[in-house]
Amino acid sequence: MHAYGAWRVYADSVEAGTHIVDRVDRKDNGHVYEVYWVTSEDSALEYPRRRDVRHEGHYVIVETPRRNLGRDMIMIFDEADGSLIEIPERTPLPRPTASPTHCAR
């Protein structure tokens, strides 16, 4: 399969339940993208459901042969157009934490 300009075999690491990051991209604007590859779209949707994203600008991307799914702080989305797939439940923090940017979000 073709992914981001390089031919690579899709890994089964996410489908097997491990948390191995295939690639982490840190952009100049501070955004972080964890990128995973899987062969099954069912597995691709299950993985972001299990992951909590707690920081703005942090994204979990799961690539499949058919489409790419992403998760941010709020939702799971189709990466191609940003359309909402679902709003997953979030686990509560053990205790409240202050925002590093002092915002209300």
C-alpha positions in Angstrom: 0.0 0.0 0.0 1.1 3.5 -0.6 1.3 5.8 2.4 2.7 9.3 2.5 5.0 8.9 -0.5 6.6 5.6 0.6 5.5 2.0 -0.1 5.1 0.2 3.1 3.4 -2.9 4.3 0.4 -2.3 6.6 1.2 -3.3 10.2 -1.0 -5.4 12.4 0.3 -3.7 15.5 -2.9 -1.8 16.2 -5.1 -4.8 15.4 -3.0 -7.0 17.8 -3.8 -4.5 20.6 -0.3 -3.2 21.1 0.5 0.5 21.3 3.5 0.8 19.0 3.6 4.1 17.2 4.6 3.6 13.6 5.4 7.3 13.2 5.2 10.5 15.2 5.3 13.8 13.2 5.9 17.0 15.1 5.0 20.0 13.0 6.4 23.5 13.2 3.2 24.8 14.7 3.5 22.4 17.6 0.9 19.8 16.4 1.7 16.2 17.0 0.4 13.4 14.8 0.6 9.7 15.9 0.2 7.6 12.7 -0.7 4.0 12.7 -1.4 1.6 9.8 -4.0 -1.3 9.8 -5.6 -3.5 7.2 -9.1 -3.5 8.6 -11.4 -0.5 9.0 -13.1 -2.1 11.9 -9.8 -2.2 13.8 -9.0 1.3 12.7 -12.2 2.6 14.3 -11.8 0.6 17.5 -8.3 2.0 18.2 -9.2 5.7 18.4 -12.2 4.8 20.5 -9.8 3.4 23.2 -7.4 6.4 23.1 -8.0 9.6 25.1 -6.5 12.7 23.5 -6.0 15.3 26.2 -4.0 18.0 24.5 -5.0 20.5 21.8 -3.1 19.9 18.6 -2.5 16.2 19.3 -4.0 13.8 16.8 -4.2 10.0 16.5 -4.4 9.0 12.8 -5.1 5.4 11.8 -4.6 4.7 8.1 -6.4 1.9 6.2 -6.4 0.9 2.6 -9.8 2.6 2.1 -9.6 5.8 4.2 -7.8 7.5 7.1 -9.5 8.1 10.5 -8.4 10.6 13.0 -9.1 11.5 16.6 -8.6 14.8 18.4 -9.8 16.1 21.8 -13.4 16.1 20.7 -14.2 13.5 18.0 -13.3 10.7 15.6 -13.3 12.0 12.1 -12.6 11.1 8.5 -9.2 12.7 7.8 -10.0 13.4 4.1 -12.7 16.0 4.8 -12.9 16.3 8.6 -16.4 14.9 8.7 -17.6 13.6 12.0 -17.7 9.8 12.5 -18.6 9.8 16.2 -18.0 11.5 19.5 -16.4 8.9 21.8 -16.7 8.8 25.5 -13.7 10.3 27.5 -12.5 8.9 30.7 -12.4 11.5 33.5 -9.1 12.7 34.9 -8.2 11.5 38.4 -8.2 15.2 39.4 -8.7 18.5 37.6 -5.6 20.1 36.0 -5.0 23.7 35.1 -4.8 24.7 31.5 -1.3 25.6 30.4 -2.8 28.4 28.2 -5.1 29.6 30.9 -8.2 29.2 28.7 -11.6 27.9 29.6 -11.5 24.9 27.3 
